[in-house]
Every structure is written in C-alpha cells, then in structure tokens.
Amino acid sequence: MPPKVALITGITGQDGSYLAELLLSKGYLVHGLIRRSSSFSTGRIDHLYQDPHEPDALLRLHYGDLADGSRVSALLEAIQPDEVYHLAAQSHVRVSFDEPEFTGSTTGLGTTRLLEAIRMTGLPCRFYQASSSEMYGISPAPQSETTPFHPRSPYACAKVYAYWITRNYREAYGIHGVNGILFNHESPRRGETFVTRKIAIAAARIARGEQKELHLGNLDARRDWGYAPEYAEAMWRMLQRDEPDDYVVATGTSYSVHDFLTLCFEHAGLDWERYVRFDERYLRPAEVPDLIGDASKAERLLGWRASVHTPELARIMVDAELGRNASAVPGPAAPPASSGLPTVAVLPVPPR
C-alpha cells in the first residue's frame, strides 16, 4: 500500500514542525507549503533535512502563497493529498491590530481559497482548519464547542470567519472539514515575539548575564497554556474520525502572564521583579481577560487529554533556552535521537 499523503500549510511554524514529525513517524508522505523568501525560514524543520536526491525522501517542500488561489489549486491537483492540515496564518494577535487587512486576507480568505481549491479539484481529502481560542474573546470561561464567539482582535475575527467558512463548505459541499479550536500551546519552538517564549528567553539570558531587563505589557491576562507537540497529536486524531466535527483542545487550567513569568524566573533562580519593566506598547486595544478550555469532547471522542500543564511547560521552555549555545542563533530543540525521521527534499511537485 502506498503511504498516506498529507499537505501542511504553515509547515515551518511551531505547530507545522511538530505535526510534520508526527506524520513522518507514522509513515506519511508529507508535503509542505512555504513562502518564497530571500532568507531561509525553515529553521524549525532543518533537522529533518538530508540530501534532496535521496530516493526515500518523504518530506517535500513547495513554494506557494495562500494569496495565490491558482497556485494552491495546482499543488492540490498534483499532490493529491489524503489529508490537508491548514495551519498557515498571520498568527500574532497584537500585530493583527497593526495589519488588519493583511491578517484578514491571509488568516481568513486564505482558508476560503484552500477550501475552494479542494471543491474545484474534487479531491476526496480530509481538511483540518486551525481555529483559535481567541475567537471566544470575552465570552465567560470555561469555553467549549458551544460557547458563543466574541472576538476581540482582527486576528480573532479572521479566525471566526475561517471557522464558519469551514463549516459552510462541510455543510454545503460535503467536504470533510474539521475545526480544531486550540487554546494557547507553547514550546521551545514558539516564535520569539510571543510572550511565553519572550519570557523564557529573557530568564535564560538574564541568568547568563546577557540581558538586563525585560519589557512586558498586561500581566493579568489569563490563558490555558499547553504543550504544542501534544496538540499536534490532537490535530491528527481529528482527521482519523470518519465523521467530521469541531473540537476544543486545551488543558482545562488557567494561569496569568504574571504566573508564567514567576514560574520561568524562579526556575532560572531569579526574582522577576528586579528585571521586568512595563511597556504600554505591548497592550492590545481590546484585551481578552481569561481563556480556559473545556476539552471533554476531545477526551471522549478522540481519547486525547493534555499531560503537560503550565508549570512543567515553563520549566521545559526555560531549560531549552538555558541549554542553547549563547552565541548561536536560537532554533528549535533537537528531536529525539531515536526518532528515525525520513529525509526531506525541496523539489518540484512530483506525481503521486
């Protein structure tokens, strides 16, 4: 039997890299969509790379952009994926206030272009949409699949649109589309401008004497923080069910930014109050006070439950930063030596 074929948009991001590892470990042929750039942006998946001429390469990268619907259609037609994981987006909430139009085009309309390409090509694939807990906004916690959305940022508004367009294509055209409503999930591969990674980096650099201060905004916001590799497993499980549905993925616990800050700095042997300074530039025009996910449906139907919670997550992230070479460019934590991952090839689209 030929291997299952998956396409991952946003493969170079935190979630995409962990999902690629997971699918490769399960024997998938994985295709990834990356945007053309004059500099390399594949740091999170470089550890998968070997000679692209290897005949057994099972990870293949293709240039493309969600703003180009014709390119997306051509890739789908050529790749013929069994599963499509749509993770690509402008995903920074604070930045979305500065770039609302771009965020809407990529995060919202990009999903439509991908779904329309699936419809037009007639592919019988299964489609995963990366939805977000930010869609709930100020709806009272805990939030589940039935909680009303009240988005409080252009990013959240775009994600609400993407959520409903996925459901629309499921109901109107019979596309096997699912929404994974993932609450905050972090790791040593999180982008450096996201608050959890920013805090972990600062704790390590201050402990090494390489940084003197850390500037932050709202410390009172509370989030349900989980561990990204576990959330990649939940994505995969959603597409293995024959009936498409929508699922919240979360730990069911809530910690403030202040809590996360304390956990990280204490693990590094520091008193955060000596180093942290308030900067109003990091405040959002509309704040989201508290997000706590109710993932009981995912546990019941997918057999998924989070095992890493915020205190352990903070230790994982600080340890990763403390273990980095101080002179090296920050990159992802190394994969397990026993992972046995296949090779990656950056090639034109091959026939299936």
C-alpha positions as CSV (number, residue, x, y, z in Angstrom):
1,M,0.0,0.0,0.0
2,P,1.3,3.5,-0.8
3,P,1.8,5.8,2.2
4,K,-0.9,8.3,3.1
5,V,-0.2,11.7,1.7
6,A,-0.6,14.9,3.7
7,L,-0.2,18.6,2.8
8,I,0.7,21.0,5.6
9,T,0.4,24.8,5.2
10,G,2.5,26.6,7.7
11,I,4.9,23.7,8.0
12,T,7.8,26.0,9.0
13,G,5.9,27.2,12.1
14,Q,5.8,25.7,15.6
15,D,2.8,23.5,15.0
16,G,3.7,22.6,11.5
17,S,7.1,21.3,12.5
18,Y,5.7,19.1,15.3
19,L,2.9,17.8,13.0
20,A,5.4,17.0,10.2
21,E,7.5,15.0,12.7
22,L,4.4,13.1,13.9
23,L,3.1,12.3,10.4
24,L,6.6,11.2,9.2
25,S,6.9,8.9,12.2
26,K,3.6,7.3,11.1
27,G,4.9,6.7,7.6
28,Y,3.2,9.6,5.7
29,L,4.5,11.2,2.6
30,V,4.4,14.9,3.8
31,H,4.2,17.9,1.5
32,G,4.7,21.4,3.0
33,L,3.8,24.8,1.6
34,I,6.4,27.5,2.2
35,R,6.5,31.1,1.1
36,R,9.4,32.2,-1.1
37,S,11.9,34.5,0.7
38,S,15.4,35.7,0.2
39,S,16.4,34.2,3.5
40,F,15.7,30.7,4.8
41,S,12.7,30.3,7.1
42,T,12.9,26.5,7.6
43,G,14.8,26.6,10.9
44,R,12.2,24.5,12.8
45,I,12.4,21.7,10.2
46,D,16.1,21.8,9.3
47,H,16.8,18.8,11.5
48,L,14.7,16.7,9.0
49,Y,16.8,17.7,6.1
50,Q,19.2,15.5,4.2
51,D,20.3,15.3,0.6
52,P,17.2,16.1,-1.5
53,H,18.3,13.5,-4.1
54,E,17.7,10.7,-1.6
55,P,15.2,8.3,-3.2
56,D,13.4,7.7,0.1
57,A,12.7,11.4,0.9
58,L,9.3,11.6,2.4
59,L,9.1,15.3,3.2
60,R,8.8,17.6,0.2
61,L,8.5,21.4,0.3
62,H,6.8,23.6,-2.3
63,Y,6.8,27.3,-2.8
64,G,3.3,28.8,-2.7
65,D,1.2,31.5,-1.0
66,L,-2.4,31.4,0.2
67,A,-3.0,34.7,-1.6
68,D,-2.5,32.8,-4.9
69,G,-5.5,30.6,-5.4
70,S,-4.4,29.2,-8.7
71,R,-1.1,28.0,-7.2
72,V,-2.9,26.3,-4.4
73,S,-5.2,24.5,-6.8
74,A,-2.3,23.4,-9.0
75,L,-0.5,22.0,-5.9
76,L,-3.6,20.1,-4.7
77,E,-4.2,18.7,-8.2
78,A,-0.6,17.5,-8.4
79,I,-0.1,16.3,-4.8
80,Q,-3.5,14.6,-4.4
81,P,-3.3,14.6,-0.6
82,D,-5.4,12.4,1.6
83,E,-5.3,14.9,4.4
84,V,-4.8,18.7,4.4
85,Y,-3.7,20.5,7.6
86,H,-4.2,24.2,7.2
87,L,-2.0,25.9,9.8
88,A,-0.7,28.9,7.9
89,A,-1.8,32.4,9.1
90,Q,-0.7,35.8,10.3
91,S,-1.0,34.5,13.8
92,H,0.3,37.3,16.1
93,V,-2.7,38.9,17.9
94,R,-1.0,42.2,18.7
95,V,0.4,42.5,15.1
96,S,-3.1,42.0,13.7
97,F,-4.2,45.4,15.1
98,D,-1.4,47.0,13.1
99,E,-2.1,44.9,9.9
100,P,-5.8,44.1,10.0
101,E,-6.3,43.9,6.2
102,F,-3.3,41.6,5.7
103,T,-4.5,39.4,8.6
104,G,-7.9,39.1,7.1
105,S,-6.6,38.2,3.7
106,T,-4.2,35.5,4.9
107,T,-5.9,34.1,8.0
108,G,-9.5,34.4,6.8
109,L,-9.6,34.4,3.0
110,G,-6.6,32.1,2.7
111,T,-8.8,29.4,4.2
112,T,-11.5,30.1,1.6
113,R,-9.0,29.8,-1.2
114,L,-7.8,26.5,0.1
115,L,-11.4,25.1,0.6
116,E,-12.4,26.4,-2.8
117,A,-9.4,24.7,-4.4
118,I,-10.5,21.4,-2.8
119,R,-14.0,21.8,-4.0
120,M,-12.9,22.7,-7.6
121,T,-10.5,19.9,-7.9
122,G,-13.0,17.4,-6.4
123,L,-10.4,15.9,-4.1
124,P,-11.9,13.5,-1.5
125,C,-9.4,14.7,1.1
126,R,-9.9,15.5,4.8
127,F,-9.4,19.1,5.8
128,Y,-8.2,20.4,9.2
129,Q,-8.7,24.1,10.0
130,A,-6.5,25.6,12.8
131,S,-9.1,27.6,14.7
132,S,-8.2,29.5,17.9
133,S,-9.4,30.1,21.4
134,E,-9.0,33.9,20.7
135,M,-12.4,33.5,18.9
136,Y,-14.1,33.4,22.3
137,G,-12.7,36.7,23.4
138,I,-14.7,37.9,26.4
139,S,-17.2,35.0,26.5
140,P,-17.2,33.7,30.0
141,A,-14.8,30.8,30.8
142,P,-14.6,27.9,30.6
143,Q,-15.2,27.8,26.9
144,S,-16.4,24.7,25.0
145,E,-17.6,24.0,21.4
146,T,-21.0,25.5,22.2
147,T,-19.7,28.8,23.8
148,P,-20.6,31.8,21.6
149,F,-17.7,33.7,19.9
150,H,-16.9,37.3,20.8
151,P,-13.6,38.1,19.0
152,R,-11.6,41.0,20.3
153,S,-8.9,41.4,17.6
154,P,-8.6,41.4,13.8
155,Y,-6.8,38.0,14.2
156,A,-9.7,36.6,16.2
157,C,-12.3,38.0,13.7
158,A,-10.4,36.4,10.8
159,K,-10.3,33.1,12.6
160,V,-14.0,33.2,13.3
161,Y,-14.5,33.7,9.5
162,A,-12.3,30.7,8.8
163,Y,-14.1,28.6,11.3
164,W,-17.5,29.3,9.8
165,I,-16.4,29.0,6.1
166,T,-15.0,25.6,7.0
167,R,-18.4,24.6,8.5
168,N,-20.1,26.1,5.5
169,Y,-18.1,24.0,3.0
170,R,-18.7,21.0,5.1
171,E,-22.5,21.5,5.1
172,A,-22.9,22.9,1.6
173,Y,-20.5,20.7,-0.4
174,G,-19.9,17.7,1.9
175,I,-16.2,18.4,2.4
176,H,-14.7,16.5,5.3
177,G,-13.7,19.7,7.2
178,V,-13.0,19.9,10.9
179,N,-12.1,22.8,13.2
180,G,-9.6,22.3,15.9
181,I,-10.2,25.1,18.4
182,L,-6.8,25.0,20.0
183,F,-6.1,27.0,23.2
184,N,-2.7,28.5,23.7
185,H,0.1,26.0,23.1
186,E,3.7,26.7,23.5
187,S,7.2,25.0,23.2
188,P,10.8,25.9,22.7
189,R,9.9,26.4,19.0
190,R,7.4,29.2,19.7
191,G,8.1,32.4,17.9
192,E,10.3,34.7,19.9
193,T,7.8,37.6,19.9
194,F,5.1,35.5,21.7
195,V,5.0,36.3,25.4
196,T,5.8,32.8,26.7
197,R,8.9,32.4,24.5
198,K,9.9,36.0,25.2
199,I,9.8,35.4,28.9
200,A,11.7,32.1,28.7
201,I,14.5,33.6,26.6
202,A,14.8,36.6,28.9
203,A,15.0,34.4,32.0
204,A,17.9,32.4,30.4
205,R,19.7,35.4,29.1
206,I,19.5,37.4,32.4
207,A,20.7,34.3,34.2
208,R,23.7,34.2,31.9
209,G,24.3,37.9,32.3
210,E,23.5,38.7,28.6
211,Q,20.3,40.8,29.2
212,K,19.4,43.3,31.9
213,E,15.7,44.0,31.5
214,L,12.5,42.5,30.1
215,H,9.7,44.8,28.9
216,L,6.1,43.4,29.0
217,G,2.6,44.7,28.8
218,N,-0.5,43.2,30.5
219,L,0.5,40.7,33.2
220,D,-3.1,40.0,34.4
221,A,-4.4,38.2,31.2
222,R,-5.0,34.5,32.0
223,R,-4.5,31.7,29.5
224,D,-4.9,28.0,29.2
225,W,-1.3,27.0,28.1
226,G,-0.5,23.6,26.8
227,Y,2.4,21.8,25.1
228,A,2.5,22.1,21.3
229,P,3.7,18.5,20.5
230,E,0.6,17.1,22.3
231,Y,-1.7,19.4,20.4
232,A,-0.3,18.1,17.1
233,E,-1.4,14.7,18.1
234,A,-4.9,16.0,18.6
235,M,-5.0,17.5,15.1
236,W,-4.1,14.1,13.6
237,R,-6.7,12.3,15.7
238,M,-9.4,14.7,14.5
239,L,-8.9,13.7,10.9
240,Q,-8.9,9.9,11.7
241,R,-12.6,10.0,12.6
242,D,-15.0,9.2,9.8
243,E,-17.5,11.9,11.0
244,P,-16.2,15.5,10.6
245,D,-16.7,17.6,13.7
246,D,-15.2,20.5,15.7
247,Y,-13.2,20.1,18.9
248,V,-11.7,22.2,21.7
249,V,-8.1,21.3,22.6
250,A,-7.0,22.6,26.0
251,T,-5.6,21.6,29.4
252,G,-8.6,23.0,31.4
253,T,-6.3,25.1,33.6
254,S,-5.7,28.8,33.7
255,Y,-2.6,30.8,34.6
256,S,-1.8,34.5,34.3
257,V,1.1,36.0,32.4
258,H,2.3,37.0,35.9
259,D,2.2,33.3,36.9
260,F,4.1,32.2,33.9
261,L,6.7,34.9,34.5
262,T,7.1,33.8,38.1
263,L,7.5,30.2,37.1
264,C,10.1,30.9,34.5
265,F,12.2,33.3,36.5
266,E,12.1,31.1,39.6
267,H,13.3,28.1,37.6
268,A,16.2,30.2,36.4
269,G,16.9,31.3,40.0
270,L,15.8,34.9,39.6
271,D,13.4,37.3,41.1
272,W,11.4,38.7,38.2
273,E,10.5,42.0,39.9
274,R,14.2,43.1,39.7
275,Y,14.2,42.9,35.9
276,V,10.7,43.3,34.4
277,R,9.5,46.7,33.2
278,F,6.1,47.7,32.0
279,D,5.7,49.0,28.4
280,E,2.3,50.2,27.2
281,R,3.3,49.4,23.6
282,Y,2.6,45.8,24.3
283,L,-1.0,46.4,25.4
284,R,-3.8,45.5,23.0
285,P,-6.6,48.0,22.1
286,A,-9.1,45.3,23.3
287,E,-7.9,42.8,25.8
288,V,-9.1,39.2,26.4
289,P,-9.1,38.6,30.1
290,D,-9.5,34.8,30.6
291,L,-9.4,31.8,28.4
292,I,-9.9,28.3,29.8
293,G,-10.8,25.4,27.5
294,D,-13.2,22.5,28.2
295,A,-11.7,19.7,26.2
296,S,-14.1,17.0,27.5
297,K,-15.4,16.3,24.0
298,A,-11.9,15.7,22.6
299,E,-11.2,13.3,25.5
300,R,-14.5,11.5,25.0
301,L,-14.4,11.1,21.2
302,L,-10.7,11.3,20.4
303,G,-9.2,9.8,23.5
304,W,-7.0,12.9,23.9
305,R,-6.1,14.6,27.1
306,A,-3.2,17.0,27.9
307,S,-0.5,15.7,30.2
308,V,1.8,18.7,30.3
309,H,0.5,21.8,32.2
310,T,1.8,25.3,32.6
311,P,4.3,24.7,35.5
312,E,6.0,21.9,33.6
313,L,5.8,23.8,30.3
314,A,7.6,26.8,31.8
315,R,10.4,24.5,33.0
316,I,10.7,22.9,29.6
317,M,11.0,26.2,27.8
318,V,13.5,27.7,30.2
319,D,15.6,24.6,30.2
320,A,15.7,24.7,26.4
321,E,16.9,28.3,26.5
322,L,19.5,27.6,29.2
323,G,20.8,24.8,27.1
324,R,21.3,26.8,24.0
325,N,24.7,28.0,23.0
326,A,24.7,31.7,23.9
327,S,26.4,32.6,20.6
328,A,24.2,30.5,18.4
329,V,21.1,31.7,16.6
330,P,18.1,30.5,18.5
331,G,16.4,27.5,16.9
332,P,14.2,24.5,17.7
333,A,15.1,22.0,20.3
334,A,16.7,18.9,18.8
335,P,14.4,16.0,18.0
336,P,14.9,12.7,19.9
337,A,17.9,10.7,18.7
338,S,15.6,7.7,18.2
339,S,13.0,9.5,16.1
340,G,14.2,7.8,12.8
341,L,12.6,10.5,10.7
342,P,12.8,10.3,6.9
343,T,14.6,12.8,4.7
344,V,13.3,16.0,3.2
345,A,13.5,17.1,-0.4
346,V,12.9,20.6,-1.8
347,L,11.7,19.6,-5.2
348,P,9.1,20.5,-7.8
349,V,5.7,18.8,-7.3
350,P,6.1,15.1,-8.1
351,P,3.4,12.8,-9.4
352,R,1.7,10.9,-6.7
